[in-house]
C-alpha cells in the first residue's frame, strides 16, 4: 500500500508496528514526517518552520522518533514523543549522525572525541556510553533490545557487537573483506558482505555462533533489514533494484521479490511482518508498505468428472490445490499438456491414462500424479452424421460456422462445403466467397464405422448489395433535366432517391428537373435480399443560372447599289431562343441569321430583339445599311463676286449619297474634297463644274460665269515734296 505519494521526494523510511517515519522534501528543506495510515500525506514531526531544514535518518520505536538534525549548523540528534514533544539530546559543535532507536536506547556514531565512535544513549537516565575510542572509524550502528552492532573500518570493515547488559563486545567477522550496513533482531545479525567480490547478504546466529551466506549470485544484494525470522534487502538480480524477502524459518533458499512495481525500490525497513521501502516515482520517490504473510508452497490436488467412458471422452478436470497456487500445469497422459486451472480435455483414443498436476506460487511448487486415472473405451456403434450451420444464408464473403451434432461419438470428420473446400475439423469454419447455392456433406466415423449426411441447397450466398448510379448530364443551365440510371449490384428490389433539392423518387431510373441554380448531392438507397446500401455523391449535379441575354448582330455588307442583298449574323450573348428582326424598310424576320434584299436607295435603321432564359434584349443601329442610287450634283458658295484675291467656300449640296467629288474651279485648278475652299487671284468670270459619283453612277452640275472676280483696287502713289527752286523765289519778294 502507499504510505505517502505527495509531491517532492519521500526517502529512507523506518517502521515500527503500523507507524512509518521518513525524510520528506515536499516543501522547502527536508523534514521528518510520520504516518500510520495509507495514502495520506503524513504529519510533520517538527511543527516549527526552519530556515534551512535538514533532518535525516529517522528511526522509530514505540512512541519515540529520533533523527539527525542540522538546524544549528552541525548534525545533532533530536528525540520526539507524542507525550512530551520534541527535544535535542546532543548539544555539540561536532557531528552526531545516523541515529537508531530501540526501546529506551538510542545509538549513533559520534565525532566529539576526534574520531568516529559509537555512542549509546539511555532515554530514561540521559546517560551516554561510548562503546570504543579506537582511532579507526566506527559507524553505521544498529540496535536491538540487548545489543548494538556496527561496522568497524580498520582497512576492510568488520561487524562488531556490544551487549547492553553484559557490556561485552567482540568482532563477528574478521576475514579482511568489507562487511557493512549491519542489522540486528533478537539473536540474528545481518549485513552486506563483499568477500565474493560483489555484495551478498550474510547472517550470524548468536545462539549457534555461526554465520550463513543467504544470497549467492553475481548481482548486487545490499542494505539488509531483519525482524524475527524475516530478512529483507535490496536486490538487483532482475536488472532493477527490488525488495527481496526471505523467511529464514522456512529456509534461506526461498527468496522472492516482495511486491515488484517495475520501478526502483531501495532502503527497506521491517517490523514484524510489515515492510516499508522507498519506491521510485520518475526521479522522485514515494513510501510504500507491505504486510508480509508467511505463505507456504501450494499442495497439489485435483478431481475429475467422469473418469471413464467411450471415446471421444470429454473429462472435466477441477483444481483442488491448497496454498493459493498461481500457475498450473496438467499432463493428461496422452501427450497433451495444458496450463489452465480447470481444463476440459477430450481423449480420442481408447486406453488408460495417468494424469499429473503441478502447481506453483512464489514460494514453491508441488506435483500430484494419479496413475491409470482415466479409462477411455472404444465405441460400440457407428455414428449417425448430423450437423447444423449458424447463419446458412448471407452476403458474400459469407463465414459459416458448422456444428457437428452426430450421435454415436464419431472420432473423425470430413466436410465437403460444395465449393471445392473441405475440412477435417469436428466443428468447421468455412468462408464462401462467390454468390450461389451450395450442398454441404459431412462424413463422420469412429472405430465402429462411418456415415454420410448431405444437406442440399443448404447454403445460400448472395451477391453483396452495392448502390451506384450515373446521370446523363451532371452540369447545365436551369431548368436542368437529368435522367438518372441505377447501376447498383446485388439485385436490389427497391430504390429511394434523394435529389438534394427536396425532390425524391422511388423509381429505378427517374428523371428529375432542377429548377434552381446550385450544386446538389444525390443519394441513392437500395434494398433487397442482400440487405441495404447507400451511395451519396456530394456535389454531383451542378445547375448554372442562365447568362443574361444581350442582343447583337453584324452584316456582311452595310452599303451598296440597289437592289442590295445583306446577310445578317446573330451575335447575341446568353443563348437566346427567339429572334425578331426589323430591317428598316418594312421588312422583318424571325430567323436567327436572315438574308434581306433592299430594293430602294436609302439609309436604313436595323433592330434585333432576342428572347431567352436569361431575359430579352433589343439592339438598334441607326442608318446601319446604306442603299445607293445615282447621285444628283449641286452646290452652293458663300460668295459669288468680289475683288481678287477672293477666297470662296464651296459646299456640296448633291443628293443621292455621293461618295466622290471632282471640282473644276474654272481657273485651271481642281479639288476632290467634298467642301473645298478656293482663292481666286485673277479678275474674270469663272464657270464652276462639280462631278459627283457613287456606286450607282455619276452626275455633273455646271454653273457658267458663277464666280465674278474684279481687279484688285489701284493704290495712288504718294505726293512728291516741292523742289528747291521754289523756295528761293519766295525769299526774293
ZICORHU-V446332 format. One line per field, one symbol per residue. psi: psi as a letter, one per 30 degrees, with the letter a starting at -180 (. if undefined). A space follows every 50 residues. Layout:
psi=???
//
This chain:
psi=lkekhalakklillkjbgkkllkkheakaklklllglkfaflkkejfkjk eikiklilkkjbfkkllkkgfgelklkkkklfefaklkfkjlfakklhlk kjbgkkklkkgfgfajlkkkkjeefgkkkkflhlflkjahllkaeflkll kjjhedjlklkkjeefgkllkekigflkklillkjcgkkllkkgfgflkl kllkjeefhllkkekilflkjlilkkjbgkkllkkgfffkklklkkjfff kffjkkkeikfglkklikkkjbgkkllkkkihfallkllkjkkilllljk lllljlgllkkkjkkkkkkgllgilflkjkjffgfkklgleiljkkkfkk lkkkkkkkllafgallkkkjkhekjklllfllljkkllkjigkakkkjkk jkjkhklgilfkkjkjffgflllglejlkkkkfkkakkkkkkkllaffal lkkkjkhekjkkkkkjklllkfkfklllkjkkjkkkgklgilflkjkjff gflllgleilkkkkfkklkkkkkkkklafgbklkkkjkhekjkkkkkkkj kllllelgllkkkjkkjkkkgllgilflkjkkffgfkllgleilkkkkfk llkkkkkkklkafgallkkkjkhekjkklkljkllllfkfllkkkkkkjk kkgllghkflkjkjgfggllkgleilkkkkfkklkkkkkjkllaffallk kkjkhfkkkllkkkkkkkkklllfeefeeeff.
//
